[in-house]
Amino acid sequence: MNSNTVNQQSNVAGQSQIAAIHIDADPDEMDDLAAEAGMMASAREVPAWAISLGVHVLVLFLLWSIAGIAMPEQQTIINSVMEEIDEDSYKFETQADQVGTDSNVNLLGPSLNANEHVSQDPQKEMEKKLEEELLEVSEPITDPIEQPAEALLAEAFDSTGTTEHTGGTEGAIDRLAFEIAASLREKKTLAIWLFDASLSLKKRRDMIADRFANVYKQVDHLNVGADRALKTAVASYGNRTQIITPEPVDDATTVVEAIRNIAPDVSGKEHVFAAVKTVSNKWLSYRTKMRRNIMIIIVTDERGDDYAMVEQVSADLARYGIKVYCVGNASIFGREKGYVEWEYEDGFKEEIPVDQGPESVNAERMELPFWGGGNDNRKYERLSAGYGPYALTRLCAETGGVYFVADQGSIRFDSNVMRDYQPDYRPRRDYIKDVKANLAKSLLVQAAAQTRQLKFNQLRLRFEAPSDNVLRTQITAAQRPAAEFDHNLTEMLTLLSQGEKARDKIKEPRWRANYDLAMGRVLAMRVRAFGYNRVLAEMKSEPKSFKKKGSNSWTLQPSREINAGPVVKKLAKQATMYLTRVIDDHPATPWAMLAERELGQAMGWQWAEGTMNIARVNTRPGPDADAATLQLAEEERKRREMQKKKVKKRTPPQL
């Protein structure tokens, strides 16, 4: 029998045994086994989360069943006696956001302060004060305390880049002493005094020399000039720069002597910006190596001939932190030329024109004469601008210095009002760009430049009339300059009128005032010039007859009535509108003052007969009238020649 047969027999036997076992089992036991097997199969089919839930519930049940032991609560027994507190001695303290009544400063927070005033009993407070005992306090003996300088107690403010009126040269020097002291408080300082060497400034140089010792006294009084902290250098300029002190000094005597020894420059040239560049380069090491502050103080009465260098010099000095101060004159309002009074050796005084302005990049004021007024017109034509010339003022502003106005003008305006009318101190390129951007501004600058090239002759207002022929001859002579005058005004009016619409876009009050004043004045003068020619033509065509015995002349007088036609009346209405707007919109300013002067002069004309001294010649109507006119002219010429001989001929100096 092989192995396979044996295995098969074994398997059959095994199966038979199993079957036998199943057959021999009890039926009840078979049911229990089947049920148990079913439960095990069901248990295997329960999900895991259900089993986990059941376990956790069982754990929580076990924990809940554990009993805790709590300590019995102890009761506190109070056996002390309550002490009564005196209500008067009770004091409730709280923190306040400000110092309260326990301090020397009797000030509470807002809420506590209100509560205190409500709760106080005035009668009770008064009784407490009466019950207080007065204590004698002995005054302690202390050493006297030195009063500090007033300048130290003054509030510091930033005045750099401004124009100040200091009350003359003396006031400017005192103000500079304060600036020097302020610089010394920061660090050691080198002050470079740069004097205009022109003849016109000798008086001012002497005044500064006389007062210079006071500068050092004030600095020492402020206790900031010790240890030779202040060094001073002196230089002068004209056509060239002259170094008066080769090296900076530290005593006032040497400085005063140097100022008095400045040699006058008779070239008539003032190269101030070149001089500033020269002295700053010479002593630049005091700034870069010695770390001193450097102040350059210019003393002059003109703007300088090399003002085109202002941008270059300003940038160089600002880079090194060198400040420039200037003691100078105010510009003539809207004009390039100012005047300096010169006294000759014989005592004769003369006003000589010099370059003092304008206060802006370009002159923005029309140089037009005034009708009538005589010598009173000088104060209007030479009105102070209240500011220094543009170039020097910009140099001070860019470097952080101050321009001090040393001359005292006859008419001054409130600085608070004029602050809104300050000139444009931006670079020239920015000014030109701004002017070109607005047609009204551009045309105004052009028209103002034209008036500086024109010469306006004084028109004749009085005419001799011993006969009609003499009167006609004089009227004909007067009409020639009047026609030229009217032609120039017509051209300016045509030019300015093109910018009327652009005027409304101007935002700066200074430019609005300039344009309105220019339009108002040109219109008013155009009305007068046109009316002047009109009444002369009428008189020449049909001479009037005298109503009074002995009258021999006719004089043109201003009149509020305009008899030159509707066109001229319309121009007069426009002129009044512009001038009135200047007065209303810009009160207490130079523009308003000039507008009032222009508006105060009537724009119409009327004839008034009168009497004047005429040479005794045959003045009867006829051929001899022309001979009489020639004789009068010859006598007038001789009279003028005699007056010229009486006046000593003088050569004006180059200032």
SULPEQUI-V655605 format. One record per residue. N is the residue number from 1. RES is the residue in three letters. SS is DSSP state (2 for helix, 1 for strand, 0 for the rest). OMEGA is omega in whole degrees, 0 to 359 (* if undefined). NEAR is the number of other C-alpha atoms within 8 Angstrom. Layout:
# SULPEQUI-V655605
{{N	RES	SS	OMEGA	NEAR} {N	RES	SS	OMEGA	NEAR}}
This chain:
# SULPEQUI-V655605
{{1	MET	0	182	4} {2	ASN	0	184	5} {3	SER	2	182	6} {4	ASN	2	180	6} {5	THR	2	179	8} {6	VAL	2	182	9} {7	ASN	2	181	8} {8	GLN	2	179	8} {9	GLN	2	179	8} {10	SER	2	182	8} {11	ASN	2	180	8} {12	VAL	2	179	8} {13	ALA	2	180	8} {14	GLY	2	182	8} {15	GLN	2	179	8} {16	SER	2	179	8} {17	GLN	2	180	8} {18	ILE	2	179	8} {19	ALA	2	179	8} {20	ALA	2	180	8} {21	ILE	2	181	8} {22	HIS	2	182	7} {23	ILE	2	183	6} {24	ASP	2	185	6} {25	ALA	0	180	8} {26	ASP	0	181	6} {27	PRO	2	179	6} {28	ASP	2	178	6} {29	GLU	2	180	8} {30	MET	2	179	9} {31	ASP	2	179	8} {32	ASP	2	180	8} {33	LEU	2	179	8} {34	ALA	2	179	8} {35	ALA	2	180	8} {36	GLU	2	178	8} {37	ALA	2	178	8} {38	GLY	2	179	8} {39	MET	2	180	8} {40	MET	2	178	8} {41	ALA	2	179	8} {42	SER	2	179	8} {43	ALA	2	180	7} {44	ARG	2	181	6} {45	GLU	2	180	6} {46	VAL	0	180	8} {47	PRO	0	185	6} {48	ALA	2	183	6} {49	TRP	2	179	6} {50	ALA	2	178	8} {51	ILE	2	180	9} {52	SER	2	179	8} {53	LEU	2	180	8} {54	GLY	2	178	8} {55	VAL	2	182	8} {56	HIS	2	178	8} {57	VAL	2	179	8} {58	LEU	2	179	8} {59	VAL	2	179	8} {60	LEU	2	179	8} {61	PHE	2	179	8} {62	LEU	2	179	8} {63	LEU	2	181	7} {64	TRP	2	183	7} {65	SER	0	180	6} {66	ILE	0	182	6} {67	ALA	0	177	5} {68	GLY	0	181	4} {69	ILE	0	180	4} {70	ALA	0	178	4} {71	MET	0	179	4} {72	PRO	0	181	4} {73	GLU	0	180	4} {74	GLN	0	179	4} {75	GLN	0	180	4} {76	THR	0	180	4} {77	ILE	0	179	4} {78	ILE	0	180	4} {79	ASN	0	179	4} {80	SER	0	182	4} {81	VAL	0	178	4} {82	MET	0	181	4} {83	GLU	0	179	4} {84	GLU	0	180	4} {85	ILE	0	179	6} {86	ASP	0	184	6} {87	GLU	0	181	5} {88	ASP	0	182	5} {89	SER	0	180	6} {90	TYR	0	184	7} {91	LYS	0	180	5} {92	PHE	0	182	4} {93	GLU	0	176	4} {94	THR	0	180	4} {95	GLN	0	179	4} {96	ALA	0	180	9} {97	ASP	0	175	6} {98	GLN	0	182	7} {99	VAL	0	185	12} {100	GLY	0	188	11} {101	THR	0	177	9} {102	ASP	0	183	6} {103	SER	0	175	7} {104	ASN	0	178	5} {105	VAL	0	184	7} {106	ASN	0	184	9} {107	LEU	0	178	9} {108	LEU	0	171	12} {109	GLY	0	185	11} {110	PRO	2	183	6} {111	SER	2	180	6} {112	LEU	2	180	9} {113	ASN	2	179	10} {114	ALA	2	180	8} {115	ASN	2	182	8} {116	GLU	2	182	8} {117	HIS	2	181	7} {118	VAL	2	188	6} {119	SER	2	183	6} {120	GLN	0	175	7} {121	ASP	0	184	6} {122	PRO	2	181	6} {123	GLN	2	181	6} {124	LYS	2	179	7} {125	GLU	2	179	9} {126	MET	2	178	8} {127	GLU	2	178	8} {128	LYS	2	180	8} {129	LYS	2	180	7} {130	LEU	2	182	6} {131	GLU	2	182	6} {132	GLU	0	178	6} {133	GLU	0	178	4} {134	LEU	0	181	4} {135	LEU	0	176	4} {136	GLU	0	180	4} {137	VAL	0	179	4} {138	SER	0	182	4} {139	GLU	0	181	4} {140	PRO	0	179	4} {141	ILE	0	181	4} {142	THR	0	177	4} {143	ASP	0	179	4} {144	PRO	0	180	4} {145	ILE	0	181	4} {146	GLU	0	180	4} {147	GLN	0	180	4} {148	PRO	0	180	6} {149	ALA	0	182	8} {150	GLU	2	180	6} {151	ALA	2	179	7} {152	LEU	2	181	7} {153	LEU	2	182	7} {154	ALA	0	179	6} {155	GLU	0	180	4} {156	ALA	0	177	4} {157	PHE	0	183	4} {158	ASP	0	180	4} {159	SER	0	183	6} {160	THR	0	177	9} {161	GLY	0	183	14} {162	THR	0	172	9} {163	THR	1	183	11} {164	GLU	1	173	8} {165	HIS	1	189	8} {166	THR	0	180	11} {167	GLY	0	177	10} {168	GLY	2	182	11} {169	THR	2	181	13} {170	GLU	2	179	10} {171	GLY	2	179	10} {172	ALA	2	180	14} {173	ILE	2	177	12} {174	ASP	2	179	10} {175	ARG	2	178	9} {176	LEU	2	176	9} {177	ALA	2	178	12} {178	PHE	2	179	11} {179	GLU	2	178	8} {180	ILE	2	179	11} {181	ALA	2	179	12} {182	ALA	2	178	8} {183	SER	2	180	11} {184	LEU	2	177	13} {185	ARG	2	178	8} {186	GLU	2	180	6} {187	LYS	0	178	9} {188	LYS	0	192	12} {189	THR	1	170	14} {190	LEU	1	178	14} {191	ALA	1	180	13} {192	ILE	1	179	13} {193	TRP	1	183	12} {194	LEU	1	187	14} {195	PHE	1	168	12} {196	ASP	1	185	14} {197	ALA	0	181	13} {198	SER	1	183	13} {199	LEU	2	184	11} {200	SER	2	185	9} {201	LEU	2	183	11} {202	LYS	2	180	10} {203	LYS	2	180	7} {204	ARG	2	178	8} {205	ARG	2	179	11} {206	ASP	2	179	10} {207	MET	2	179	10} {208	ILE	2	178	11} {209	ALA	2	179	12} {210	ASP	2	185	8} {211	ARG	2	188	10} {212	PHE	2	179	11} {213	ALA	2	180	11} {214	ASN	2	178	8} {215	VAL	2	181	12} {216	TYR	2	179	11} {217	LYS	2	180	8} {218	GLN	2	179	10} {219	VAL	2	178	14} {220	ASP	2	180	10} {221	HIS	2	178	8} {222	LEU	0	177	11} {223	ASN	0	178	7} {224	VAL	0	182	11} {225	GLY	0	182	13} {226	ALA	0	176	7} {227	ASP	0	177	4} {228	ARG	0	181	7} {229	ALA	0	182	11} {230	LEU	1	173	11} {231	LYS	1	183	11} {232	THR	1	175	12} {233	ALA	1	182	15} {234	VAL	1	176	15} {235	ALA	1	178	14} {236	SER	1	180	14} {237	TYR	1	174	16} {238	GLY	0	171	15} {239	ASN	0	177	10} {240	ARG	0	179	7} {241	THR	1	179	11} {242	GLN	1	177	7} {243	ILE	1	183	8} {244	ILE	0	177	10} {245	THR	0	182	10} {246	PRO	0	176	6} {247	GLU	0	179	5} {248	PRO	0	181	10} {249	VAL	1	183	10} {250	ASP	0	174	8} {251	ASP	0	186	6} {252	ALA	2	183	9} {253	THR	2	180	7} {254	THR	2	180	8} {255	VAL	2	180	12} {256	VAL	2	179	12} {257	GLU	2	180	9} {258	ALA	2	180	11} {259	ILE	2	182	11} {260	ARG	2	182	9} {261	ASN	0	178	6} {262	ILE	0	180	9} {263	ALA	0	181	5} {264	PRO	0	177	8} {265	ASP	1	185	11} {266	VAL	0	182	9} {267	SER	0	184	8} {268	GLY	0	179	10} {269	LYS	0	178	9} {270	GLU	0	179	13} {271	HIS	0	187	13} {272	VAL	2	183	13} {273	PHE	2	174	12} {274	ALA	2	179	10} {275	ALA	2	178	13} {276	VAL	2	179	11} {277	LYS	2	181	9} {278	THR	2	184	9} {279	VAL	2	179	10} {280	SER	2	177	9} {281	ASN	2	182	7} {282	LYS	2	185	7} {283	TRP	0	180	8} {284	LEU	0	181	8} {285	SER	2	177	8} {286	TYR	2	178	12} {287	ARG	2	187	12} {288	THR	2	184	9} {289	LYS	0	182	6} {290	MET	0	177	7} {291	ARG	0	176	8} {292	ARG	0	166	11} {293	ASN	1	177	13} {294	ILE	1	176	13} {295	MET	1	175	12} {296	ILE	1	184	13} {297	ILE	1	181	12} {298	ILE	1	176	13} {299	VAL	1	186	11} {300	THR	0	173	12} {301	ASP	0	179	10} {302	GLU	0	183	11} {303	ARG	0	185	12} {304	GLY	0	182	11} {305	ASP	0	183	8} {306	ASP	0	184	10} {307	TYR	2	178	11} {308	ALA	2	180	6} {309	MET	2	189	9} {310	VAL	2	183	12} {311	GLU	2	181	8} {312	GLN	2	183	7} {313	VAL	2	180	12} {314	SER	2	181	11} {315	ALA	2	181	9} {316	ASP	2	182	8} {317	LEU	2	179	12} {318	ALA	2	180	11} {319	ARG	2	182	7} {320	TYR	2	179	8} {321	GLY	0	179	9} {322	ILE	0	182	12} {323	LYS	1	178	13} {324	VAL	1	174	14} {325	TYR	1	181	13} {326	CYS	1	172	13} {327	VAL	1	186	14} {328	GLY	1	181	15} {329	ASN	0	173	12} {330	ALA	0	177	14} {331	SER	0	169	18} {332	ILE	1	187	16} {333	PHE	0	176	13} {334	GLY	0	183	14} {335	ARG	0	176	12} {336	GLU	0	185	11} {337	LYS	1	170	11} {338	GLY	1	183	13} {339	TYR	1	177	8} {340	VAL	1	180	9} {341	GLU	1	180	8} {342	TRP	1	180	9} {343	GLU	1	179	8} {344	TYR	0	183	7} {345	GLU	0	180	5} {346	ASP	0	178	4} {347	GLY	0	179	6} {348	PHE	0	182	7} {349	LYS	1	181	8} {350	GLU	1	176	7} {351	GLU	1	184	8} {352	ILE	1	180	9} {353	PRO	1	177	8} {354	VAL	1	179	10} {355	ASP	1	181	10} {356	GLN	0	185	15} {357	GLY	0	5	17} {358	PRO	0	179	16} {359	GLU	0	178	15} {360	SER	0	181	13} {361	VAL	0	176	11} {362	ASN	0	175	6} {363	ALA	0	185	13} {364	GLU	0	182	10} {365	ARG	0	178	10} {366	MET	0	178	10} {367	GLU	0	181	8} {368	LEU	0	178	6} {369	PRO	0	176	6} {370	PHE	0	175	7} {371	TRP	0	177	5} {372	GLY	0	177	5} {373	GLY	0	178	7} {374	GLY	2	182	5} {375	ASN	2	180	5} {376	ASP	2	180	7} {377	ASN	2	182	9} {378	ARG	2	183	7} {379	LYS	2	177	7} {380	TYR	2	181	8} {381	GLU	2	181	7} {382	ARG	0	181	9} {383	LEU	0	181	10} {384	SER	1	178	12} {385	ALA	0	183	12} {386	GLY	0	179	10} {387	TYR	0	176	11} {388	GLY	0	177	16} {389	PRO	0	188	14} {390	TYR	2	189	12} {391	ALA	2	181	11} {392	LEU	2	179	13} {393	THR	2	177	15} {394	ARG	2	177	12} {395	LEU	2	178	12} {396	CYS	2	183	17} {397	ALA	2	183	12} {398	GLU	2	182	11} {399	THR	2	179	14} {400	GLY	0	179	10} {401	GLY	0	183	13} {402	VAL	0	172	16} {403	TYR	1	180	16} {404	PHE	1	177	13} {405	VAL	1	186	18} {406	ALA	0	182	15} {407	ASP	0	182	10} {408	GLN	0	178	7} {409	GLY	0	181	6} {410	SER	0	180	4} {411	ILE	0	179	6} {412	ARG	0	181	7} {413	PHE	0	182	10} {414	ASP	0	181	7} {415	SER	2	178	6} {416	ASN	2	178	6} {417	VAL	2	185	10} {418	MET	2	180	10} {419	ARG	2	179	7} {420	ASP	2	182	8} {421	TYR	2	182	9} {422	GLN	0	178	7} {423	PRO	0	179	7} {424	ASP	0	182	7} {425	TYR	0	175	9} {426	ARG	0	177	7} {427	PRO	0	183	7} {428	ARG	2	181	7} {429	ARG	2	178	6} {430	ASP	2	178	8} {431	TYR	2	181	11} {432	ILE	2	179	8} {433	LYS	2	180	8} {434	ASP	2	180	8} {435	VAL	2	181	10} {436	LYS	2	182	9} {437	ALA	0	181	7} {438	ASN	0	185	12} {439	LEU	2	181	12} {440	ALA	2	178	14} {441	LYS	2	182	13} {442	SER	2	180	11} {443	LEU	2	178	12} {444	LEU	2	179	12} {445	VAL	2	178	11} {446	GLN	2	181	8} {447	ALA	2	178	12} {448	ALA	2	178	13} {449	ALA	2	179	10} {450	GLN	2	182	8} {451	THR	2	178	11} {452	ARG	2	179	8} {453	GLN	2	183	6} {454	LEU	0	176	6} {455	LYS	0	182	6} {456	PHE	0	180	7} {457	ASN	0	177	6} {458	GLN	0	182	4} {459	LEU	0	183	7} {460	ARG	0	181	6} {461	LEU	0	183	7} {462	ARG	1	186	8} {463	PHE	1	175	11} {464	GLU	1	183	11} {465	ALA	0	174	10} {466	PRO	0	175	10} {467	SER	0	180	10} {468	ASP	2	180	9} {469	ASN	2	178	9} {470	VAL	2	179	13} {471	LEU	2	180	13} {472	ARG	2	180	9} {473	THR	2	180	8} {474	GLN	2	178	10} {475	ILE	2	179	11} {476	THR	2	179	9} {477	ALA	2	181	8} {478	ALA	2	183	10} {479	GLN	2	182	10} {480	ARG	2	178	8} {481	PRO	2	179	10} {482	ALA	2	179	12} {483	ALA	2	178	9} {484	GLU	2	179	8} {485	PHE	2	180	11} {486	ASP	2	179	11} {487	HIS	2	179	8} {488	ASN	2	179	8} {489	LEU	2	179	11} {490	THR	2	179	9} {491	GLU	2	180	8} {492	MET	2	179	10} {493	LEU	2	177	11} {494	THR	2	180	8} {495	LEU	2	183	10} {496	LEU	2	183	13} {497	SER	2	180	8} {498	GLN	0	182	10} {499	GLY	0	183	12} {500	GLU	2	180	9} {501	LYS	2	180	8} {502	ALA	2	180	10} {503	ARG	2	182	13} {504	ASP	0	179	6} {505	LYS	0	180	7} {506	ILE	0	181	10} {507	LYS	0	184	6} {508	GLU	0	180	7} {509	PRO	2	180	10} {510	ARG	2	180	10} {511	TRP	2	177	10} {512	ARG	2	179	11} {513	ALA	2	179	11} {514	ASN	2	183	11} {515	TYR	2	181	12} {516	ASP	2	179	12} {517	LEU	2	179	14} {518	ALA	2	179	11} {519	MET	2	181	13} {520	GLY	2	182	15} {521	ARG	2	180	12} {522	VAL	2	178	12} {523	LEU	2	181	13} {524	ALA	2	180	14} {525	MET	2	176	10} {526	ARG	2	177	11} {527	VAL	2	181	14} {528	ARG	2	182	11} {529	ALA	2	179	11} {530	PHE	2	179	11} {531	GLY	2	178	14} {532	TYR	2	179	10} {533	ASN	2	182	11} {534	ARG	2	182	9} {535	VAL	2	176	9} {536	LEU	2	180	10} {537	ALA	2	179	8} {538	GLU	2	180	9} {539	MET	2	179	9} {540	LYS	2	180	11} {541	SER	2	181	6} {542	GLU	0	181	6} {543	PRO	0	179	8} {544	LYS	0	177	5} {545	SER	0	178	4} {546	PHE	0	177	8} {547	LYS	0	181	4} {548	LYS	0	179	6} {549	LYS	0	178	5} {550	GLY	0	179	5} {551	SER	0	180	9} {552	ASN	0	180	12} {553	SER	1	175	13} {554	TRP	1	180	12} {555	THR	1	176	11} {556	LEU	1	180	10} {557	GLN	1	179	9} {558	PRO	1	180	10} {559	SER	1	177	10} {560	ARG	0	180	8} {561	GLU	0	181	7} {562	ILE	0	183	12} {563	ASN	0	183	7} {564	ALA	0	177	10} {565	GLY	0	184	7} {566	PRO	2	180	6} {567	VAL	2	180	7} {568	VAL	2	178	12} {569	LYS	2	178	11} {570	LYS	2	177	8} {571	LEU	2	179	11} {572	ALA	2	179	12} {573	LYS	2	178	8} {574	GLN	2	179	10} {575	ALA	2	179	14} {576	THR	2	180	11} {577	MET	2	182	9} {578	TYR	2	182	12} {579	LEU	2	178	16} {580	THR	2	179	9} {581	ARG	2	177	9} {582	VAL	2	181	15} {583	ILE	2	183	13} {584	ASP	2	185	8} {585	ASP	2	185	6} {586	HIS	0	182	11} {587	PRO	0	176	8} {588	ALA	0	177	9} {589	THR	0	176	10} {590	PRO	2	180	10} {591	TRP	2	179	12} {592	ALA	2	180	13} {593	MET	2	179	10} {594	LEU	2	178	10} {595	ALA	2	178	15} {596	GLU	2	178	10} {597	ARG	2	181	8} {598	GLU	2	182	11} {599	LEU	2	179	9} {600	GLY	2	178	6} {601	GLN	0	180	9} {602	ALA	0	185	8} {603	MET	0	179	14} {604	GLY	1	181	13} {605	TRP	1	173	16} {606	GLN	1	180	8} {607	TRP	1	175	8} {608	ALA	1	180	8} {609	GLU	1	181	11} {610	GLY	1	182	9} {611	THR	0	178	8} {612	MET	0	180	7} {613	ASN	0	179	4} {614	ILE	0	181	5} {615	ALA	0	183	5} {616	ARG	0	176	4} {617	VAL	0	179	5} {618	ASN	0	182	7} {619	THR	0	178	9} {620	ARG	0	180	8} {621	PRO	0	179	9} {622	GLY	0	184	5} {623	PRO	0	182	6} {624	ASP	2	181	10} {625	ALA	2	180	14} {626	ASP	2	178	9} {627	ALA	2	178	8} {628	ALA	2	179	11} {629	THR	2	179	9} {630	LEU	2	179	8} {631	GLN	2	178	8} {632	LEU	2	180	10} {633	ALA	2	180	8} {634	GLU	2	179	8} {635	GLU	2	178	8} {636	GLU	2	179	8} {637	ARG	2	179	8} {638	LYS	2	180	8} {639	ARG	2	180	8} {640	ARG	2	178	8} {641	GLU	2	179	8} {642	MET	2	179	8} {643	GLN	2	179	8} {644	LYS	2	180	8} {645	LYS	2	181	7} {646	LYS	2	181	6} {647	VAL	0	179	6} {648	LYS	0	180	6} {649	LYS	0	181	4} {650	ARG	0	177	4} {651	THR	0	181	4} {652	PRO	0	179	5} {653	PRO	0	174	6} {654	GLN	0	183	7} {655	LEU	0	*	10}}
